[in-house]
């Protein structure tokens, strides 16, 4: 194989690697990161504040 074809093939392979984006399994990534931190992502101990906690402002619309 000549140098031109070899370089073109290497360039093509480099371009494929650079722009190839495989599908990411986000749930598997979350499990892996939780294991690395020593946590269980499915359990919630209730001590942490949740973004969806209810507060007194949740009930303001009931009177309308």
C-alpha positions as CSV (number, residue, x, y, z in Angstrom):
1,X,0.0,0.0,0.0
2,X,1.4,3.4,-0.9
3,X,2.0,6.2,1.6
4,X,-1.0,8.2,0.2
5,X,-3.5,5.4,0.7
6,X,-2.0,4.6,4.1
7,X,-2.3,8.2,5.2
8,X,-5.8,8.5,3.9
9,X,-6.9,5.3,5.8
10,X,-5.3,6.6,9.0
11,X,-7.0,10.0,8.5
12,X,-10.4,8.2,7.9
13,X,-9.9,6.1,11.1
14,X,-8.9,9.1,13.1
15,X,-12.0,11.0,11.9
16,X,-14.3,8.1,12.8
17,X,-12.8,7.9,16.3
18,X,-13.1,11.7,16.8
19,X,-16.7,12.1,15.7
20,X,-18.1,8.7,16.8
21,X,-20.5,9.1,19.7
22,X,-21.8,5.8,21.1
23,X,-25.1,5.6,22.9
24,X,-24.5,6.2,26.6
25,X,-26.4,4.1,29.1
26,X,-27.0,6.8,31.8
27,X,-28.5,4.4,34.3
28,X,-25.5,2.1,34.2
29,X,-23.2,5.2,34.5
30,X,-25.2,6.3,37.6
31,X,-24.9,2.9,39.2
32,X,-21.2,2.8,38.5
33,X,-20.6,6.2,39.9
34,X,-22.7,5.4,43.0
35,X,-20.7,2.2,43.6
36,X,-17.5,4.2,43.4
37,X,-18.7,6.6,46.1
38,X,-20.1,3.7,48.2
39,X,-23.7,4.7,47.8
40,X,-26.8,2.9,46.7
41,X,-28.6,5.1,44.2
42,X,-32.0,3.4,44.8
43,X,-32.1,4.1,48.5
44,X,-32.9,7.4,50.0
45,X,-32.4,7.9,53.8
46,X,-34.7,10.9,54.0
47,X,-32.2,13.1,55.7
48,X,-31.5,15.1,52.5
49,X,-33.7,17.8,51.3
50,X,-35.6,16.9,48.1
51,X,-36.3,19.3,45.3
52,X,-39.9,18.1,45.4
53,X,-40.6,18.5,49.1
54,X,-43.9,20.1,49.9
55,X,-44.0,23.4,51.6
56,X,-46.6,26.0,52.5
57,X,-46.6,27.5,49.0
58,X,-47.9,24.3,47.5
59,X,-51.3,24.8,48.9
60,X,-51.9,28.4,47.9
61,X,-53.8,27.5,44.8
62,X,-56.5,25.4,46.5
63,X,-58.4,28.5,47.6
64,X,-59.0,29.7,44.0
